[in-house]
Amino acid sequence: MRRSISALALTAALAGGVVFTALPAQTASAATVTCNTGAMRHDIAALRQKAAKLKQLGEPEAARRANAQADALQHRLNQCIKADETASKPWG
């Protein structure tokens, strides 16, 4: 009897956890994200320029990090552009 109560309590806790875990995911997907492409392009160019300067000054590791940051920002910009292109347009 003791095991069945523990199993029942565990099952109820897991089922409740699944419900509570699923709720924030739904609200997060409903949030809107805006991308300022002009500012992102400016930041990418500034990081690339910084990387070139660091490389010229003999700091290859710092230049590599700056290039990695620029690459990550470029990837995010590409995702924003793709999302804008594939987003459903309103009727009108």
C-alpha positions as a printed NumPy array, in Angstrom:
array([[  0.   ,   0.   ,   0.   ],
       [  2.832,   2.355,   0.872],
       [  4.472,   1.889,  -2.529],
       [  1.276,   2.56 ,  -4.434],
       [  0.763,   5.856,  -2.566],
       [  4.34 ,   6.896,  -3.331],
       [  3.927,   5.943,  -6.977],
       [  0.651,   7.834,  -7.133],
       [  2.227,  10.928,  -5.556],
       [  5.186,  10.725,  -7.937],
       [  2.91 ,  10.384, -10.947],
       [  0.822,  13.357,  -9.849],
       [  3.953,  15.452,  -9.271],
       [  5.343,  14.577, -12.686],
       [  2.048,  15.314, -14.413],
       [  1.798,  18.641, -12.619],
       [  5.384,  19.455, -13.569],
       [  4.652,  18.814, -17.217],
       [  1.698,  21.201, -17.117],
       [  3.662,  23.932, -15.343],
       [  6.646,  23.455, -17.641],
       [  4.508,  23.748, -20.764],
       [  2.831,  27.013, -19.767],
       [  5.831,  29.383, -19.991],
       [  6.817,  27.939, -23.371],
       [  3.472,  28.968, -24.838],
       [  3.714,  32.492, -23.508],
       [  7.301,  32.839, -24.672],
       [  6.419,  31.89 , -28.251],
       [  3.719,  34.56 , -28.329],
       [  6.245,  37.331, -27.591],
       [  7.327,  39.514, -30.478],
       [ 10.972,  40.099, -31.258],
       [ 12.107,  43.102, -33.24 ],
       [ 15.441,  43.312, -35.011],
       [ 17.089,  46.611, -35.802],
       [ 18.97 ,  45.522, -38.911],
       [ 20.711,  48.848, -39.405],
       [ 22.168,  48.84 , -35.905],
       [ 23.127,  45.19 , -36.215],
       [ 24.963,  45.845, -39.489],
       [ 26.759,  48.789, -37.87 ],
       [ 27.809,  46.629, -34.909],
       [ 29.064,  43.88 , -37.229],
       [ 31.162,  46.365, -39.202],
       [ 32.568,  47.863, -35.988],
       [ 33.515,  44.422, -34.667],
       [ 35.19 ,  43.468, -37.95 ],
       [ 37.123,  46.745, -37.903],
       [ 38.143,  46.122, -34.291],
       [ 39.299,  42.61 , -35.181],
       [ 41.419,  43.922, -38.053],
       [ 43.013,  46.509, -35.793],
       [ 43.73 ,  43.95 , -33.078],
       [ 45.278,  41.609, -35.629],
       [ 47.463,  44.434, -36.901],
       [ 48.563,  45.201, -33.336],
       [ 49.623,  41.591, -32.825],
       [ 46.703,  40.362, -30.715],
       [ 45.479,  37.312, -32.653],
       [ 43.396,  35.847, -29.816],
       [ 41.522,  39.087, -29.209],
       [ 41.022,  39.465, -32.963],
       [ 39.654,  35.929, -33.145],
       [ 37.174,  36.683, -30.35 ],
       [ 36.026,  39.895, -32.036],
       [ 35.544,  38.021, -35.315],
       [ 33.579,  35.312, -33.497],
       [ 31.305,  37.962, -31.983],
       [ 30.795,  39.505, -35.422],
       [ 30.014,  36.081, -36.888],
       [ 27.452,  35.399, -34.156],
       [ 25.816,  38.775, -34.737],
       [ 25.782,  38.142, -38.5  ],
       [ 24.095,  34.783, -37.905],
       [ 21.45 ,  36.467, -35.759],
       [ 20.908,  39.139, -38.417],
       [ 20.442,  36.452, -41.065],
       [ 17.876,  34.744, -38.835],
       [ 15.984,  38.017, -38.418],
       [ 15.951,  38.664, -42.152],
       [ 14.779,  35.122, -42.879],
       [ 12.047,  35.388, -40.25 ],
       [ 10.818,  38.638, -41.782],
       [ 10.729,  37.065, -45.239],
       [  8.876,  33.953, -44.151],
       [  6.469,  35.622, -41.71 ],
       [  2.844,  35.57 , -42.734],
       [  1.699,  38.929, -44.054],
       [ -1.54 ,  40.519, -42.858],
       [ -4.467,  40.687, -45.244],
       [ -4.863,  44.007, -46.874]])
